[in-house]
Amino acid sequence: MSDVPTGPEPDGLVCAFAVTRTPPDGAALAAAAGHEEGGPLRVLRAGTLSLVVQDVPAALFGR
């Protein structure tokens, strides 16, 4: 059992599709399809890496 307090379950999760050193072209990203139930694909930067991600509902993609 953990002593770390837990909060309410999140409404959404972030689904990662790809990690690359070269950011994807904006037009190609806009034309790509993610999960039907999720938001638009977007890029998160982490140092020199680019992650292609999508916000998705936790109720459908969580535990």
PDB file of N, CA, C and O in Angstrom:
ATOM      1  N   MET A   1       0.845  -1.169   0.000  1.00  0.00           N
ATOM      2  CA  MET A   1       0.000   0.000   0.000  1.00  0.00           C
ATOM      3  C   MET A   1       0.892   1.235   0.000  1.00  0.00           C
ATOM      4  O   MET A   1       1.929   1.262   0.663  1.00  0.00           O
ATOM      5  N   SER A   2       0.486   2.245  -0.740  1.00  0.00           N
ATOM      6  CA  SER A   2       1.272   3.463  -0.875  1.00  0.00           C
ATOM      7  C   SER A   2       0.751   4.549   0.055  1.00  0.00           C
ATOM      8  O   SER A   2      -0.451   4.656   0.293  1.00  0.00           O
ATOM      9  N   ASP A   3       1.675   5.353   0.577  1.00  0.00           N
ATOM     10  CA  ASP A   3       1.296   6.498   1.403  1.00  0.00           C
ATOM     11  C   ASP A   3       1.090   7.752   0.573  1.00  0.00           C
ATOM     12  O   ASP A   3       0.763   8.811   1.110  1.00  0.00           O
ATOM     13  N   VAL A   4       1.279   7.636  -0.734  1.00  0.00           N
ATOM     14  CA  VAL A   4       1.114   8.781  -1.619  1.00  0.00           C
ATOM     15  C   VAL A   4      -0.376   9.044  -1.802  1.00  0.00           C
ATOM     16  O   VAL A   4      -1.116   8.149  -2.211  1.00  0.00           O
ATOM     17  N   PRO A   5      -0.826  10.270  -1.500  1.00  0.00           N
ATOM     18  CA  PRO A   5      -2.250  10.557  -1.679  1.00  0.00           C
ATOM     19  C   PRO A   5      -2.636  10.501  -3.152  1.00  0.00           C
ATOM     20  O   PRO A   5      -1.861  10.880  -4.029  1.00  0.00           O
ATOM     21  N   THR A   6      -3.820  10.033  -3.397  1.00  0.00           N
ATOM     22  CA  THR A   6      -4.320   9.984  -4.770  1.00  0.00           C
ATOM     23  C   THR A   6      -5.466  10.958  -4.913  1.00  0.00           C
ATOM     24  O   THR A   6      -6.213  11.213  -3.968  1.00  0.00           O
ATOM     25  N   GLY A   7      -5.591  11.493  -6.098  1.00  0.00           N
ATOM     26  CA  GLY A   7      -6.669  12.427  -6.382  1.00  0.00           C
ATOM     27  C   GLY A   7      -7.712  11.759  -7.245  1.00  0.00           C
ATOM     28  O   GLY A   7      -7.683  10.545  -7.445  1.00  0.00           O
ATOM     29  N   PRO A   8      -8.618  12.540  -7.746  1.00  0.00           N
ATOM     30  CA  PRO A   8      -9.642  11.977  -8.632  1.00  0.00           C
ATOM     31  C   PRO A   8      -9.017  11.468  -9.927  1.00  0.00           C
ATOM     32  O   PRO A   8      -7.949  11.924 -10.335  1.00  0.00           O
ATOM     33  N   GLU A   9      -9.686  10.534 -10.557  1.00  0.00           N
ATOM     34  CA  GLU A   9      -9.225  10.007 -11.840  1.00  0.00           C
ATOM     35  C   GLU A   9      -9.233  11.135 -12.875  1.00  0.00           C
ATOM     36  O   GLU A   9     -10.142  11.964 -12.868  1.00  0.00           O
ATOM     37  N   PRO A  10      -8.242  11.179 -13.757  1.00  0.00           N
ATOM     38  CA  PRO A  10      -8.216  12.235 -14.784  1.00  0.00           C
ATOM     39  C   PRO A  10      -9.319  12.031 -15.817  1.00  0.00           C
ATOM     40  O   PRO A  10      -9.743  10.905 -16.078  1.00  0.00           O
ATOM     41  N   ASP A  11      -9.775  13.129 -16.397  1.00  0.00           N
ATOM     42  CA  ASP A  11     -10.778  13.052 -17.466  1.00  0.00           C
ATOM     43  C   ASP A  11     -10.153  12.590 -18.770  1.00  0.00           C
ATOM     44  O   ASP A  11     -10.817  11.971 -19.601  1.00  0.00           O
ATOM     45  N   GLY A  12      -8.879  12.892 -18.946  1.00  0.00           N
ATOM     46  CA  GLY A  12      -8.219  12.553 -20.204  1.00  0.00           C
ATOM     47  C   GLY A  12      -6.813  12.044 -19.988  1.00  0.00           C
ATOM     48  O   GLY A  12      -6.198  12.266 -18.945  1.00  0.00           O
ATOM     49  N   LEU A  13      -6.324  11.360 -20.994  1.00  0.00           N
ATOM     50  CA  LEU A  13      -4.964  10.831 -21.008  1.00  0.00           C
ATOM     51  C   LEU A  13      -4.276  11.325 -22.266  1.00  0.00           C
ATOM     52  O   LEU A  13      -4.926  11.825 -23.184  1.00  0.00           O
ATOM     53  N   VAL A  14      -2.976  11.186 -22.308  1.00  0.00           N
ATOM     54  CA  VAL A  14      -2.222  11.534 -23.505  1.00  0.00           C
ATOM     55  C   VAL A  14      -1.658  10.243 -24.089  1.00  0.00           C
ATOM     56  O   VAL A  14      -0.911   9.523 -23.427  1.00  0.00           O
ATOM     57  N   CYS A  15      -2.023   9.962 -25.328  1.00  0.00           N
ATOM     58  CA  CYS A  15      -1.559   8.773 -26.043  1.00  0.00           C
ATOM     59  C   CYS A  15      -0.394   9.185 -26.936  1.00  0.00           C
ATOM     60  O   CYS A  15      -0.531  10.106 -27.741  1.00  0.00           O
ATOM     61  N   ALA A  16       0.753   8.514 -26.804  1.00  0.00           N
ATOM     62  CA  ALA A  16       1.928   8.815 -27.631  1.00  0.00           C
ATOM     63  C   ALA A  16       1.993   7.837 -28.796  1.00  0.00           C
ATOM     64  O   ALA A  16       1.905   6.624 -28.603  1.00  0.00           O
ATOM     65  N   PHE A  17       2.146   8.364 -29.999  1.00  0.00           N
ATOM     66  CA  PHE A  17       2.214   7.551 -31.209  1.00  0.00           C
ATOM     67  C   PHE A  17       3.631   7.387 -31.728  1.00  0.00           C
ATOM     68  O   PHE A  17       3.972   6.337 -32.272  1.00  0.00           O
ATOM     69  N   ALA A  18       4.463   8.410 -31.568  1.00  0.00           N
ATOM     70  CA  ALA A  18       5.808   8.357 -32.149  1.00  0.00           C
ATOM     71  C   ALA A  18       6.748   9.279 -31.381  1.00  0.00           C
ATOM     72  O   ALA A  18       6.332  10.284 -30.807  1.00  0.00           O
ATOM     73  N   VAL A  19       8.022   8.911 -31.387  1.00  0.00           N
ATOM     74  CA  VAL A  19       9.091   9.748 -30.848  1.00  0.00           C
ATOM     75  C   VAL A  19      10.127   9.883 -31.956  1.00  0.00           C
ATOM     76  O   VAL A  19      10.584   8.884 -32.511  1.00  0.00           O
ATOM     77  N   THR A  20      10.496  11.114 -32.276  1.00  0.00           N
ATOM     78  CA  THR A  20      11.423  11.349 -33.378  1.00  0.00           C
ATOM     79  C   THR A  20      12.329  12.534 -33.062  1.00  0.00           C
ATOM     80  O   THR A  20      11.987  13.388 -32.244  1.00  0.00           O
ATOM     81  N   ARG A  21      13.471  12.577 -33.708  1.00  0.00           N
ATOM     82  CA  ARG A  21      14.364  13.730 -33.551  1.00  0.00           C
ATOM     83  C   ARG A  21      13.985  14.851 -34.519  1.00  0.00           C
ATOM     84  O   ARG A  21      14.356  16.006 -34.312  1.00  0.00           O
ATOM     85  N   THR A  22      13.249  14.510 -35.569  1.00  0.00           N
ATOM     86  CA  THR A  22      12.822  15.493 -36.563  1.00  0.00           C
ATOM     87  C   THR A  22      11.325  15.732 -36.404  1.00  0.00           C
ATOM     88  O   THR A  22      10.542  14.802 -36.596  1.00  0.00           O
ATOM     89  N   PRO A  23      10.902  16.944 -36.060  1.00  0.00           N
ATOM     90  CA  PRO A  23       9.469  17.199 -35.901  1.00  0.00           C
ATOM     91  C   PRO A  23       8.720  16.936 -37.204  1.00  0.00           C
ATOM     92  O   PRO A  23       9.230  17.243 -38.281  1.00  0.00           O
ATOM     93  N   PRO A  24       7.519  16.374 -37.119  1.00  0.00           N
ATOM     94  CA  PRO A  24       6.750  16.124 -38.336  1.00  0.00           C
ATOM     95  C   PRO A  24       6.273  17.430 -38.969  1.00  0.00           C
ATOM     96  O   PRO A  24       6.094  18.443 -38.293  1.00  0.00           O
ATOM     97  N   ASP A  25       6.077  17.375 -40.270  1.00  0.00           N
ATOM     98  CA  ASP A  25       5.529  18.500 -41.022  1.00  0.00           C
ATOM     99  C   ASP A  25       4.112  18.783 -40.526  1.00  0.00           C
ATOM    100  O   ASP A  25       3.331  17.857 -40.308  1.00  0.00           O
ATOM    101  N   GLY A  26       3.785  20.047 -40.349  1.00  0.00           N
ATOM    102  CA  GLY A  26       2.464  20.425 -39.845  1.00  0.00           C
ATOM    103  C   GLY A  26       1.316  19.923 -40.698  1.00  0.00           C
ATOM    104  O   GLY A  26       0.303  19.472 -40.164  1.00  0.00           O
ATOM    105  N   ALA A  27       1.456  19.995 -42.024  1.00  0.00           N
ATOM    106  CA  ALA A  27       0.394  19.527 -42.923  1.00  0.00           C
ATOM    107  C   ALA A  27       0.227  18.015 -42.818  1.00  0.00           C
ATOM    108  O   ALA A  27      -0.896  17.510 -42.822  1.00  0.00           O
ATOM    109  N   ALA A  28       1.336  17.295 -42.723  1.00  0.00           N
ATOM    110  CA  ALA A  28       1.264  15.838 -42.592  1.00  0.00           C
ATOM    111  C   ALA A  28       0.620  15.455 -41.264  1.00  0.00           C
ATOM    112  O   ALA A  28      -0.161  14.506 -41.198  1.00  0.00           O
ATOM    113  N   LEU A  29       0.943  16.185 -40.224  1.00  0.00           N
ATOM    114  CA  LEU A  29       0.362  15.915 -38.910  1.00  0.00           C
ATOM    115  C   LEU A  29      -1.145  16.165 -38.926  1.00  0.00           C
ATOM    116  O   LEU A  29      -1.914  15.380 -38.372  1.00  0.00           O
ATOM    117  N   ALA A  30      -1.565  17.258 -39.562  1.00  0.00           N
ATOM    118  CA  ALA A  30      -2.993  17.581 -39.642  1.00  0.00           C
ATOM    119  C   ALA A  30      -3.760  16.549 -40.456  1.00  0.00           C
ATOM    120  O   ALA A  30      -4.936  16.301 -40.191  1.00  0.00           O
ATOM    121  N   ALA A  31      -3.106  15.943 -41.447  1.00  0.00           N
ATOM    122  CA  ALA A  31      -3.771  14.958 -42.301  1.00  0.00           C
ATOM    123  C   ALA A  31      -3.796  13.564 -41.682  1.00  0.00           C
ATOM    124  O   ALA A  31      -4.568  12.711 -42.120  1.00  0.00           O
ATOM    125  N   ALA A  32      -2.964  13.322 -40.669  1.00  0.00           N
ATOM    126  CA  ALA A  32      -2.892  11.994 -40.047  1.00  0.00           C
ATOM    127  C   ALA A  32      -4.065  11.789 -39.097  1.00  0.00           C
ATOM    128  O   ALA A  32      -4.525  12.720 -38.436  1.00  0.00           O
ATOM    129  N   ALA A  33      -4.532  10.560 -39.046  1.00  0.00           N
ATOM    130  CA  ALA A  33      -5.647  10.220 -38.161  1.00  0.00           C
ATOM    131  C   ALA A  33      -5.121   9.563 -36.895  1.00  0.00           C
ATOM    132  O   ALA A  33      -4.252   8.694 -36.948  1.00  0.00           O
ATOM    133  N   GLY A  34      -5.647   9.980 -35.778  1.00  0.00           N
ATOM    134  CA  GLY A  34      -5.351   9.332 -34.504  1.00  0.00           C
ATOM    135  C   GLY A  34      -6.552   8.481 -34.125  1.00  0.00           C
ATOM    136  O   GLY A  34      -7.252   7.952 -34.988  1.00  0.00           O
ATOM    137  N   HIS A  35      -6.781   8.357 -32.826  1.00  0.00           N
ATOM    138  CA  HIS A  35      -7.958   7.632 -32.361  1.00  0.00           C
ATOM    139  C   HIS A  35      -9.202   8.474 -32.646  1.00  0.00           C
ATOM    140  O   HIS A  35      -9.202   9.685 -32.426  1.00  0.00           O
ATOM    141  N   GLU A  36     -10.233   7.842 -33.123  1.00  0.00           N
ATOM    142  CA  GLU A  36     -11.465   8.548 -33.492  1.00  0.00           C
ATOM    143  C   GLU A  36     -12.036   9.348 -32.328  1.00  0.00           C
ATOM    144  O   GLU A  36     -12.584  10.433 -32.525  1.00  0.00           O
ATOM    145  N   GLU A  37     -11.908   8.815 -31.118  1.00  0.00           N
ATOM    146  CA  GLU A  37     -12.504   9.454 -29.938  1.00  0.00           C
ATOM    147  C   GLU A  37     -11.635  10.566 -29.358  1.00  0.00           C
ATOM    148  O   GLU A  37     -12.055  11.249 -28.423  1.00  0.00           O
ATOM    149  N   GLY A  38     -10.429  10.759 -29.897  1.00  0.00           N
ATOM    150  CA  GLY A  38      -9.499  11.723 -29.323  1.00  0.00           C
ATOM    151  C   GLY A  38      -9.480  13.055 -30.035  1.00  0.00           C
ATOM    152  O   GLY A  38     -10.187  13.276 -31.018  1.00  0.00           O
ATOM    153  N   GLY A  39      -8.654  13.929 -29.514  1.00  0.00           N
ATOM    154  CA  GLY A  39      -8.476  15.248 -30.104  1.00  0.00           C
ATOM    155  C   GLY A  39      -7.494  15.197 -31.261  1.00  0.00           C
ATOM    156  O   GLY A  39      -7.082  14.117 -31.683  1.00  0.00           O
ATOM    157  N   PRO A  40      -7.121  16.352 -31.771  1.00  0.00           N
ATOM    158  CA  PRO A  40      -6.171  16.385 -32.890  1.00  0.00           C
ATOM    159  C   PRO A  40      -4.775  15.940 -32.441  1.00  0.00           C
ATOM    160  O   PRO A  40      -4.406  16.083 -31.276  1.00  0.00           O
ATOM    161  N   LEU A  41      -4.020  15.403 -33.382  1.00  0.00           N
ATOM    162  CA  LEU A  41      -2.632  15.055 -33.090  1.00  0.00           C
ATOM    163  C   LEU A  41      -1.852  16.344 -32.886  1.00  0.00           C
ATOM    164  O   LEU A  41      -2.140  17.363 -33.513  1.00  0.00           O
ATOM    165  N   ARG A  42      -0.867  16.290 -32.010  1.00  0.00           N
ATOM    166  CA  ARG A  42      -0.031  17.457 -31.745  1.00  0.00           C
ATOM    167  C   ARG A  42       1.371  16.986 -31.406  1.00  0.00           C
ATOM    168  O   ARG A  42       1.604  15.795 -31.196  1.00  0.00           O
ATOM    169  N   VAL A  43       2.293  17.916 -31.354  1.00  0.00           N
ATOM    170  CA  VAL A  43       3.690  17.596 -31.063  1.00  0.00           C
ATOM    171  C   VAL A  43       4.063  18.162 -29.698  1.00  0.00           C
ATOM    172  O   VAL A  43       3.803  19.329 -29.407  1.00  0.00           O
ATOM    173  N   LEU A  44       4.671  17.328 -28.871  1.00  0.00           N
ATOM    174  CA  LEU A  44       5.262  17.766 -27.609  1.00  0.00           C
ATOM    175  C   LEU A  44       6.772  17.703 -27.777  1.00  0.00           C
ATOM    176  O   LEU A  44       7.302  16.726 -28.306  1.00  0.00           O
ATOM    177  N   ARG A  45       7.457  18.735 -27.332  1.00  0.00           N
ATOM    178  CA  ARG A  45       8.920  18.754 -27.417  1.00  0.00           C
ATOM    179  C   ARG A  45       9.489  18.342 -26.061  1.00  0.00           C
ATOM    180  O   ARG A  45       9.009  18.776 -25.014  1.00  0.00           O
ATOM    181  N   ALA A  46      10.506  17.509 -26.100  1.00  0.00           N
ATOM    182  CA  ALA A  46      11.224  17.087 -24.898  1.00  0.00           C
ATOM    183  C   ALA A  46      12.712  17.136 -25.232  1.00  0.00           C
ATOM    184  O   ALA A  46      13.281  16.153 -25.706  1.00  0.00           O
ATOM    185  N   GLY A  47      13.326  18.263 -24.985  1.00  0.00           N
ATOM    186  CA  GLY A  47      14.725  18.436 -25.370  1.00  0.00           C
ATOM    187  C   GLY A  47      14.852  18.392 -26.881  1.00  0.00           C
ATOM    188  O   GLY A  47      14.229  19.188 -27.583  1.00  0.00           O
ATOM    189  N   THR A  48      15.657  17.467 -27.383  1.00  0.00           N
ATOM    190  CA  THR A  48      15.853  17.344 -28.832  1.00  0.00           C
ATOM    191  C   THR A  48      14.857  16.384 -29.476  1.00  0.00           C
ATOM    192  O   THR A  48      14.923  16.138 -30.681  1.00  0.00           O
ATOM    193  N   LEU A  49      13.940  15.845 -28.686  1.00  0.00           N
ATOM    194  CA  LEU A  49      12.967  14.887 -29.221  1.00  0.00           C
ATOM    195  C   LEU A  49      11.611  15.541 -29.440  1.00  0.00           C
ATOM    196  O   LEU A  49      11.246  16.496 -28.753  1.00  0.00           O
ATOM    197  N   SER A  50      10.876  15.015 -30.402  1.00  0.00           N
ATOM    198  CA  SER A  50       9.497  15.426 -30.670  1.00  0.00           C
ATOM    199  C   SER A  50       8.614  14.201 -30.498  1.00  0.00           C
ATOM    200  O   SER A  50       8.905  13.141 -31.053  1.00  0.00           O
ATOM    201  N   LEU A  51       7.548  14.337 -29.742  1.00  0.00           N
ATOM    202  CA  LEU A  51       6.599  13.252 -29.538  1.00  0.00           C
ATOM    203  C   LEU A  51       5.296  13.612 -30.227  1.00  0.00           C
ATOM    204  O   LEU A  51       4.775  14.710 -30.029  1.00  0.00           O
ATOM    205  N   VAL A  52       4.763  12.708 -31.031  1.00  0.00           N
ATOM    206  CA  VAL A  52       3.452  12.893 -31.646  1.00  0.00           C
ATOM    207  C   VAL A  52       2.446  12.286 -30.678  1.00  0.00           C
ATOM    208  O   VAL A  52       2.486  11.088 -30.399  1.00  0.00           O
ATOM    209  N   VAL A  53       1.539  13.123 -30.167  1.00  0.00           N
ATOM    210  CA  VAL A  53       0.607  12.693 -29.129  1.00  0.00           C
ATOM    211  C   VAL A  53      -0.817  13.126 -29.465  1.00  0.00           C
ATOM    212  O   VAL A  53      -1.056  13.926 -30.370  1.00  0.00           O
ATOM    213  N   GLN A  54      -1.750  12.566 -28.700  1.00  0.00           N
ATOM    214  CA  GLN A  54      -3.161  12.910 -28.849  1.00  0.00           C
ATOM    215  C   GLN A  54      -3.822  12.803 -27.480  1.00  0.00           C
ATOM    216  O   GLN A  54      -3.568  11.852 -26.741  1.00  0.00           O
ATOM    217  N   ASP A  55      -4.667  13.773 -27.137  1.00  0.00           N
ATOM    218  CA  ASP A  55      -5.473  13.684 -25.925  1.00  0.00           C
ATOM    219  C   ASP A  55      -6.629  12.728 -26.202  1.00  0.00           C
ATOM    220  O   ASP A  55      -7.304  12.835 -27.226  1.00  0.00           O
ATOM    221  N   VAL A  56      -6.849  11.786 -25.274  1.00  0.00           N
ATOM    222  CA  VAL A  56      -7.929  10.811 -25.427  1.00  0.00           C
ATOM    223  C   VAL A  56      -8.706  10.730 -24.117  1.00  0.00           C
ATOM    224  O   VAL A  56      -8.152  11.032 -23.060  1.00  0.00           O
ATOM    225  N   PRO A  57      -9.982  10.329 -24.163  1.00  0.00           N
ATOM    226  CA  PRO A  57     -10.766  10.226 -22.935  1.00  0.00           C
ATOM    227  C   PRO A  57     -10.295   9.060 -22.063  1.00  0.00           C
ATOM    228  O   PRO A  57     -10.137   7.939 -22.547  1.00  0.00           O
ATOM    229  N   ALA A  58     -10.075   9.330 -20.789  1.00  0.00           N
ATOM    230  CA  ALA A  58      -9.613   8.299 -19.860  1.00  0.00           C
ATOM    231  C   ALA A  58     -10.627   7.170 -19.729  1.00  0.00           C
ATOM    232  O   ALA A  58     -10.246   6.016 -19.531  1.00  0.00           O
ATOM    233  N   ALA A  59     -11.904   7.489 -19.836  1.00  0.00           N
ATOM    234  CA  ALA A  59     -12.936   6.460 -19.690  1.00  0.00           C
ATOM    235  C   ALA A  59     -12.802   5.364 -20.742  1.00  0.00           C
ATOM    236  O   ALA A  59     -13.168   4.217 -20.487  1.00  0.00           O
ATOM    237  N   LEU A  60     -12.287   5.700 -21.908  1.00  0.00           N
ATOM    238  CA  LEU A  60     -12.147   4.712 -22.981  1.00  0.00           C
ATOM    239  C   LEU A  60     -10.760   4.091 -23.048  1.00  0.00           C
ATOM    240  O   LEU A  60     -10.616   2.963 -23.519  1.00  0.00           O
ATOM    241  N   PHE A  61      -9.734   4.805 -22.587  1.00  0.00           N
ATOM    242  CA  PHE A  61      -8.365   4.344 -22.769  1.00  0.00           C
ATOM    243  C   PHE A  61      -7.622   4.104 -21.463  1.00  0.00           C
ATOM    244  O   PHE A  61      -6.455   3.713 -21.484  1.00  0.00           O
ATOM    245  N   GLY A  62      -8.269   4.329 -20.335  1.00  0.00           N
ATOM    246  CA  GLY A  62      -7.634   4.089 -19.041  1.00  0.00           C
ATOM    247  C   GLY A  62      -7.697   2.621 -18.669  1.00  0.00           C
ATOM    248  O   GLY A  62      -8.016   1.775 -19.504  1.00  0.00           O
ATOM    249  N   ARG A  63      -7.401   2.328 -17.447  1.00  0.00           N
ATOM    250  CA  ARG A  63      -7.404   0.949 -16.957  1.00  0.00           C
ATOM    251  C   ARG A  63      -8.662   0.312 -17.302  1.00  0.00           C
ATOM    252  O   ARG A  63      -8.870  -0.857 -16.980  1.00  0.00           O
TER     253      ARG A  63
END
